[in-house]
Amino acid sequence: MLSTGLPQGAVPKLERPGPLRDRVYEALLELITTRALRPGQHLVESELAGHLGVSRQPVREALQRLNTEGWVDLRPAQGAFVHEPTEEEADQLLTVRTLLEAEAARLAALNAGRPGTDALEELCAQGERAVADDDVDRAVALNAAFHAKIMDLAGNAVLAELAAQVDRRVRWYYTPVARRRGSRSWIEHRELITAITAQDAPRAAELMREHTEHTRRSYHERDTA
């Protein structure tokens, strides 16, 4: 194990084809958003290159891009470190998420048909099983898939594009509170499904606002539990 401390099996396979720097970027971003690489962790080019089976150059280029996007901090004479988000950064992002997803839930209630609500039911059932199995990584992935499906059912391409811009950061902030939210999050998901199935748009929007607010509050309270 190298000093970056990546868990066994955490490093994603680099998909081909595509520019190597882009594939390295995607791999590192996935490691950051899943918190296999944790906030504040020192990122050593040679060690990351060894993990990924590439030279240092594409790793350097990927780190520069991640720095530009706010995922990595490049410190003079010290190197690269995974960005440590401030409480204000998290609050701003999760507040924007609430606005986007409440509107998505409202539109989904107006537009979703039976196949769409069936898909939500299946994702919810899988999420409940992941929580029961204490499989946090799978629960986080299924939570993201559930919210993405609601966004898809909303049928608004502009809204979906805006949501995609914050999706990975939402996952980043949700991961450390996923176990704490546990089954309660999926109970709230089922309430959302009920409102969407009933085509109750105001109720769906309100439930989504409450749901995302619970996640925002859990994030801020994570170190006091």
LINHU-V695190 format. One line per field, one symbol per residue. phi: phi as a letter, one per 30 degrees, with the letter a starting at -180 (. if undefined). A space follows every 10 residues. Layout:
# LINHU-V695190
phi = ???
This chain:
# LINHU-V695190
phi = .dddiddeid dddddcdkee ddddeddddd ddddidccei ddcceddddd ddibdddddd dddddddedi dbccceicjc bddcdddddd ddddddeedd dddddddddd cdceeddddd dddddddddd dddhcdeddd dddddddddd ddddicdddd dddddceddd ddddedcedd dhdddddddd dddeddddhc dddddddddd dddddedddd cdccd
